[in-house]
Amino acid sequence: MTTLSAISNLITGLEMVKLDSYERDIEYSNLYLLLQRVGSLLALAFAVFDLETAFGKLDRVLYGNPRSPLDVDADDIIAFIDVHFPHHTSGVLVPKRRLSTDDVAKLLEFDDVVNHYATIMAESALGNIPGPRGNHSPCSETEIGRFKKSLYLLHLAGSLFPRDDQPNPAIRQRAEDIEPAWRHFWLKFAPWELQQTSCVQELLAVHVRSVLKSDASNLGERVHTCLDSKLLKAFVANEGLAALRKLEGLGSQLGLETSLATFLAFGVGWMRLEPWYYDHDAIYPKQAAGLGHLDVTTILSKYPEADSGPQDVWMYTLLQAHADDGQFSRGIHFLQCGQHATNWAYPFWDRERLDDITNGALPVTAEMESASDVYVFTKDVEH
């Protein structure tokens, strides 16, 4: 059986190259074709593919069953993360790998699933934005790319760190043991990308609820299982994107509803109350003199962005809870309701669209930096 360590060791020995270098190398033509479709998300695609190779067939025989934490230690997961994401989020460098036609087909099949849900999430959010319907410009390629990346991250995080709250001491202990790897994983990505992933998880839960109701209505029936959004969030993270897409195609009685009922029967206690922007800074603070502090300037330089939109949303939601400044009351009517903040998908939009949505009420990052002391003291909340 292929293991996580074996995959990490294999990739560690490969040459790291820039994405655009495949175009001139006939030996890697399959990879170049893949790159044309997946683009800068190729590192994420490889990670999903390799994780599926190692563990994907072991615990997905029955959909709806809560998955247990991987039977590996934190060091194994950290090594896997480092070899796939050596340079944070840029995706510029990837291992130079030879892929079979079958490998490429599997990678593209999953990317099709990601595209399917990214389009649904983006169009739904765009339709929910305040203002006359049809008045908003179509999603930019960059905005769609953010939805895609967050879906890859959601699937990968759910696979690397499945949460199983059954009263099994051994399972719970294993989950605690790999906690350092959870932090290591997310520190490879910007805090606003963690926001985006949390937001898309809620959007996916809303989508599943809609599909369940539609399927039941088409059969002239009602949905018989709980559609609480908090439980649906846990369900979509547990199943993963490929399983959700497959279950959608089976219809209400055979697919999503049956699997959701199975999932709920385990009585998992995953009812997280917070919206996507609550305590989102919890894994980023450093410790000093017994207090957690967030060095905002360091984070902004560590995760550079061409468009400041998602970064501005993150800064605003962080500082409005900590900074006492007049500019944080200018936009008092937005980002105050968790449901609206999710449905409008604030963390995904370009700055130009955010200005349109908020009528210019959202400060830019430079303004917020100057209004604060840059070091934000926070409570150190564990995941």
C-alpha positions as CSV (number, residue, x, y, z in Angstrom):
1,M,0.0,0.0,0.0
2,T,1.2,3.5,-0.8
3,T,1.8,5.5,2.3
4,L,1.9,9.2,3.0
5,S,5.6,8.9,3.9
6,A,6.4,7.0,0.7
7,I,4.7,9.7,-1.4
8,S,6.6,12.4,0.4
9,N,9.9,10.6,0.0
10,L,9.3,10.1,-3.7
11,I,8.4,13.7,-4.4
12,T,11.3,15.0,-2.2
13,G,13.7,13.5,-4.7
14,L,12.1,15.3,-7.7
15,E,13.4,18.5,-9.3
16,M,11.3,21.6,-8.4
17,V,10.5,23.7,-11.5
18,K,8.5,26.7,-12.5
19,L,5.1,26.1,-13.9
20,D,5.8,27.5,-17.3
21,S,8.9,25.4,-17.9
22,Y,6.8,22.3,-19.0
23,E,5.8,24.0,-22.3
24,R,9.3,23.3,-23.7
25,D,9.7,19.7,-22.4
26,I,8.2,17.0,-24.6
27,E,8.9,14.3,-22.0
28,Y,6.4,16.1,-19.7
29,S,3.7,16.9,-22.3
30,N,1.0,15.3,-20.2
31,L,1.8,17.6,-17.3
32,Y,1.8,20.6,-19.6
33,L,-1.7,19.7,-20.8
34,L,-2.7,19.4,-17.2
35,L,-1.2,22.8,-16.4
36,Q,-3.2,24.5,-19.1
37,R,-6.4,23.4,-17.3
38,V,-5.4,23.6,-13.6
39,G,-2.9,26.5,-13.8
40,S,-1.5,27.8,-10.6
41,L,-3.6,25.4,-8.5
42,L,-1.4,22.5,-9.7
43,A,0.3,22.0,-6.4
44,L,-3.1,21.7,-4.7
45,A,-4.2,19.3,-7.4
46,F,-1.1,17.1,-6.8
47,A,-1.7,17.1,-3.1
48,V,-5.3,15.9,-3.5
49,F,-4.3,13.3,-6.0
50,D,-1.4,11.9,-3.8
51,L,-3.6,11.9,-0.7
52,E,-6.3,10.0,-2.6
53,T,-3.6,7.5,-3.8
54,A,-2.5,6.9,-0.2
55,F,-5.8,6.8,1.6
56,G,-8.8,7.5,-0.7
57,K,-10.2,4.0,-1.1
58,L,-9.9,3.0,2.6
59,D,-12.8,4.7,4.3
60,R,-15.2,5.9,1.5
61,V,-17.0,2.5,1.0
62,L,-20.1,3.8,2.8
63,Y,-20.9,7.5,2.3
64,G,-22.1,9.4,5.4
65,N,-19.8,7.6,7.8
66,P,-17.7,10.0,9.8
67,R,-14.0,9.6,8.9
68,S,-11.4,9.0,11.5
69,P,-8.1,10.9,11.7
70,L,-5.4,9.5,9.5
71,D,-3.4,6.7,11.1
72,V,-0.1,8.7,10.8
73,D,1.8,11.1,13.0
74,A,2.1,14.8,12.8
75,D,5.6,14.6,11.3
76,D,4.3,12.5,8.4
77,I,1.6,15.0,7.6
78,I,4.0,18.0,8.0
79,A,6.5,16.3,5.6
80,F,3.7,15.8,3.1
81,I,2.6,19.4,3.4
82,D,6.1,20.8,3.0
83,V,6.9,18.7,-0.1
84,H,3.8,19.9,-1.8
85,F,3.8,23.5,-0.6
86,P,7.5,24.6,-0.2
87,H,6.8,28.2,-0.9
88,H,3.6,29.2,0.7
89,T,0.7,29.9,-1.6
90,S,2.2,31.2,-4.9
91,G,2.1,27.8,-6.7
92,V,5.0,28.9,-8.9
93,L,7.1,25.8,-8.2
94,V,5.9,22.2,-8.5
95,P,7.7,18.9,-8.6
96,K,8.7,17.8,-12.1
97,R,6.6,14.6,-12.4
98,R,5.9,12.2,-15.2
99,L,2.2,11.4,-15.3
100,S,0.4,8.6,-17.1
101,T,-2.6,9.3,-19.2
102,D,-4.7,7.7,-16.4
103,D,-3.2,10.0,-13.8
104,V,-4.0,13.1,-15.9
105,A,-7.5,11.9,-16.4
106,K,-8.0,11.5,-12.6
107,L,-6.6,14.9,-11.9
108,L,-8.8,16.6,-14.6
109,E,-11.8,14.7,-13.4
110,F,-11.4,16.2,-9.9
111,D,-10.7,19.6,-11.4
112,D,-14.0,19.4,-13.3
113,V,-15.8,18.8,-9.9
114,V,-14.0,21.8,-8.5
115,N,-15.0,23.9,-11.5
116,H,-18.6,22.7,-11.1
117,Y,-18.9,23.9,-7.5
118,A,-16.8,27.0,-8.0
119,T,-19.2,28.2,-10.8
120,I,-22.3,27.4,-8.6
121,M,-20.8,29.2,-5.5
122,A,-19.7,32.3,-7.5
123,E,-22.9,32.7,-9.4
124,S,-25.0,32.2,-6.3
125,A,-23.0,34.8,-4.3
126,L,-23.0,37.2,-7.2
127,G,-26.8,36.9,-7.4
128,N,-27.1,37.6,-3.6
129,I,-25.1,40.8,-3.7
130,P,-27.3,43.9,-2.9
131,G,-28.5,45.9,-5.8
132,P,-30.6,45.4,-8.9
133,R,-30.2,41.8,-10.2
134,G,-28.0,41.7,-13.4
135,N,-26.4,45.0,-12.4
136,H,-23.1,43.4,-11.4
137,S,-20.3,42.5,-13.8
138,P,-19.5,38.8,-14.3
139,C,-16.9,37.2,-12.0
140,S,-13.4,37.9,-13.1
141,E,-11.0,35.1,-13.7
142,T,-9.2,36.0,-10.5
143,E,-12.4,35.8,-8.5
144,I,-13.3,32.4,-9.9
145,G,-9.8,31.3,-9.2
146,R,-10.3,32.2,-5.5
147,F,-13.4,30.1,-5.3
148,K,-11.6,27.2,-7.0
149,K,-8.6,27.4,-4.6
150,S,-10.8,27.5,-1.5
151,L,-12.7,24.4,-2.7
152,Y,-9.4,22.6,-3.2
153,L,-8.3,23.7,0.3
154,L,-11.6,22.6,1.8
155,H,-11.3,19.1,0.3
156,L,-7.6,18.8,1.2
157,A,-8.1,20.0,4.8
158,G,-11.1,17.7,5.2
159,S,-9.1,14.7,3.9
160,L,-5.9,15.4,5.9
161,F,-7.7,16.4,9.1
162,P,-11.1,14.6,9.2
163,R,-12.9,15.4,12.5
164,D,-14.5,12.5,14.2
165,D,-16.1,13.4,17.5
166,Q,-17.3,9.9,18.4
167,P,-16.6,9.0,22.0
168,N,-13.5,6.9,21.2
169,P,-10.5,7.9,23.3
170,A,-8.0,6.4,20.8
171,I,-9.5,8.3,17.9
172,R,-9.7,11.5,19.9
173,Q,-6.1,11.2,21.0
174,R,-4.9,10.6,17.5
175,A,-6.7,13.8,16.4
176,E,-5.0,15.7,19.2
177,D,-1.6,14.3,18.3
178,I,-1.8,15.7,14.7
179,E,-2.9,19.1,15.8
180,P,0.5,20.7,15.1
181,A,0.2,19.6,11.5
182,W,-3.1,21.5,11.2
183,R,-1.5,24.8,12.2
184,H,1.5,24.0,9.9
185,F,-0.9,23.4,7.0
186,W,-2.8,26.7,7.3
187,L,0.3,28.8,7.9
188,K,1.2,27.9,4.3
189,F,-1.7,30.0,3.2
190,A,-2.8,33.6,3.9
191,P,-5.3,34.2,6.6
192,W,-7.8,35.6,4.1
193,E,-7.5,32.2,2.2
194,L,-8.6,30.5,5.5
195,Q,-11.5,33.0,5.5
196,Q,-12.4,32.0,1.9
197,T,-12.3,28.3,2.8
198,S,-14.5,28.8,5.8
199,C,-16.9,30.9,3.7
200,V,-17.1,28.4,0.8
201,Q,-17.8,25.6,3.3
202,E,-20.9,27.6,4.4
203,L,-21.8,28.3,0.7
204,L,-21.5,24.6,0.0
205,A,-23.7,23.7,2.9
206,V,-26.4,26.1,1.6
207,H,-26.1,24.5,-1.9
208,V,-26.6,21.0,-0.4
209,R,-29.7,22.2,1.4
210,S,-31.0,23.6,-1.8
211,V,-30.3,20.4,-3.7
212,L,-32.0,18.2,-1.1
213,K,-35.1,20.4,-1.1
214,S,-35.2,20.4,-4.9
215,D,-34.8,16.6,-5.1
216,A,-37.5,16.0,-2.6
217,S,-39.9,18.5,-4.3
218,N,-39.3,16.7,-7.6
219,L,-40.5,13.5,-6.0
220,G,-43.5,15.2,-4.4
221,E,-42.0,14.6,-0.9
222,R,-40.4,16.5,1.9
223,V,-36.8,16.2,3.2
224,H,-36.9,14.1,6.3
225,T,-33.5,14.8,7.7
226,C,-32.2,17.8,9.7
227,L,-31.0,20.7,7.4
228,D,-29.3,22.7,10.2
229,S,-26.5,24.7,8.5
230,K,-24.0,23.9,11.2
231,L,-24.5,20.1,10.6
232,L,-24.5,20.6,6.9
233,K,-21.1,22.3,7.1
234,A,-19.7,19.3,9.0
235,F,-21.3,16.9,6.4
236,V,-19.8,18.6,3.4
237,A,-16.3,18.7,5.0
238,N,-16.6,15.0,5.9
239,E,-17.8,13.8,2.5
240,G,-15.4,15.8,0.2
241,L,-16.2,17.3,-3.2
242,A,-16.0,14.2,-5.3
243,A,-18.4,12.3,-3.1
244,L,-20.8,15.2,-2.9
245,R,-20.9,15.5,-6.7
246,K,-21.5,11.7,-7.0
247,L,-24.2,11.8,-4.4
248,E,-26.0,14.7,-6.1
249,G,-26.4,12.6,-9.2
250,L,-28.2,9.8,-7.3
251,G,-31.3,11.8,-6.4
252,S,-32.8,12.6,-2.9
253,Q,-33.7,9.1,-1.7
254,L,-30.5,7.3,-2.8
255,G,-27.8,10.0,-2.5
256,L,-27.5,13.1,-0.4
257,E,-30.4,12.6,1.9
258,T,-29.5,9.0,2.7
259,S,-25.9,9.8,3.3
260,L,-26.8,12.8,5.5
261,A,-29.2,10.7,7.6
262,T,-26.4,8.2,8.0
263,F,-24.0,10.9,9.1
264,L,-26.5,12.4,11.6
265,A,-27.2,9.0,13.1
266,F,-23.7,9.0,14.5
267,G,-24.6,12.0,16.7
268,V,-21.4,13.9,15.8
269,G,-21.1,17.1,17.8
270,W,-19.7,19.4,15.2
271,M,-22.1,22.3,15.7
272,R,-19.8,25.3,15.4
273,L,-21.7,28.5,15.9
274,E,-19.3,31.1,14.5
275,P,-19.5,32.7,11.1
276,W,-16.5,32.4,8.8
277,Y,-14.8,35.6,10.1
278,Y,-15.0,34.7,13.8
279,D,-11.6,34.0,15.5
280,H,-10.1,33.6,12.1
281,D,-6.8,34.9,13.4
282,A,-6.5,32.2,16.0
283,I,-3.7,30.2,14.4
284,Y,-1.6,33.2,13.4
285,P,-0.6,34.9,16.7
286,K,2.8,34.5,18.2
287,Q,3.5,34.3,21.9
288,A,5.2,37.1,23.7
289,A,5.2,37.8,27.5
290,G,2.3,35.4,27.9
291,L,0.1,37.1,25.3
292,G,-0.8,36.2,21.8
293,H,0.0,39.0,19.3
294,L,-0.5,39.3,15.6
295,D,2.2,41.1,13.6
296,V,0.0,42.4,10.8
297,T,2.9,44.0,8.8
298,T,4.7,40.7,8.8
299,I,1.7,38.8,7.6
300,L,1.0,41.3,4.8
301,S,4.5,41.1,3.5
302,K,4.6,37.3,3.8
303,Y,1.5,36.8,1.7
304,P,1.5,39.5,-1.1
305,E,-1.6,40.0,-3.2
306,A,-2.0,41.7,-6.6
307,D,-5.5,42.8,-5.7
308,S,-6.1,43.9,-2.1
309,G,-9.8,43.0,-1.9
310,P,-9.7,39.8,0.2
311,Q,-6.8,41.2,2.2
312,D,-8.9,44.3,3.0
313,V,-11.8,42.2,4.1
314,W,-9.6,40.2,6.4
315,M,-8.0,43.3,7.9
316,Y,-11.4,44.9,8.5
317,T,-12.9,41.9,10.2
318,L,-9.8,41.4,12.3
319,L,-9.4,45.0,13.4
320,Q,-13.0,46.0,13.9
321,A,-12.9,43.7,16.9
322,H,-9.7,45.1,18.3
323,A,-9.1,48.7,17.1
324,D,-10.9,51.7,18.4
325,D,-11.0,54.0,15.4
326,G,-13.7,55.9,13.6
327,Q,-13.1,54.3,10.2
328,F,-14.4,51.0,11.6
329,S,-17.9,52.4,12.1
330,R,-18.2,53.7,8.5
331,G,-19.2,50.3,7.2
332,I,-21.3,49.4,10.2
333,H,-24.1,48.0,8.1
334,F,-22.0,45.4,6.3
335,L,-20.1,42.4,7.7
336,Q,-22.3,42.6,10.8
337,C,-24.6,39.7,9.8
338,G,-22.9,36.3,9.4
339,Q,-25.6,35.0,6.9
340,H,-25.3,38.1,4.7
341,A,-21.5,38.1,4.8
342,T,-21.5,34.5,3.7
343,N,-24.2,34.8,1.0
344,W,-22.4,37.8,-0.5
345,A,-19.0,36.0,-0.3
346,Y,-17.1,39.1,0.8
347,P,-13.6,37.5,1.0
348,F,-13.6,36.5,-2.7
349,W,-14.2,39.7,-4.5
350,D,-11.8,42.1,-6.2
351,R,-11.4,45.5,-4.6
352,E,-13.4,47.2,-7.4
353,R,-16.4,45.0,-6.7
354,L,-16.1,45.5,-2.9
355,D,-16.2,49.3,-3.5
356,D,-19.4,48.8,-5.5
357,I,-21.0,46.6,-2.8
358,T,-20.1,48.8,0.2
359,N,-20.3,52.2,-1.5
360,G,-16.7,52.8,-0.7
361,A,-17.2,52.1,3.1
362,L,-14.5,49.4,3.3
363,P,-11.1,50.9,4.1
364,V,-8.1,49.8,2.2
365,T,-5.3,47.9,4.0
366,A,-3.0,50.9,4.0
367,E,-5.6,53.0,5.8
368,M,-6.1,50.3,8.4
369,E,-2.4,49.8,9.0
370,S,-2.0,53.5,9.7
371,A,-5.0,53.5,12.1
372,S,-3.7,50.7,14.2
373,D,-0.4,50.0,16.0
374,V,0.0,47.1,13.6
375,Y,0.5,44.7,16.5
376,V,-2.9,43.3,17.5
377,F,-3.2,41.5,20.8
378,T,-5.6,38.6,20.6
379,K,-6.8,35.7,22.7
380,D,-4.9,32.5,21.7
381,V,-7.7,30.3,20.7
382,E,-6.9,26.7,19.8
383,H,-8.6,25.1,16.7
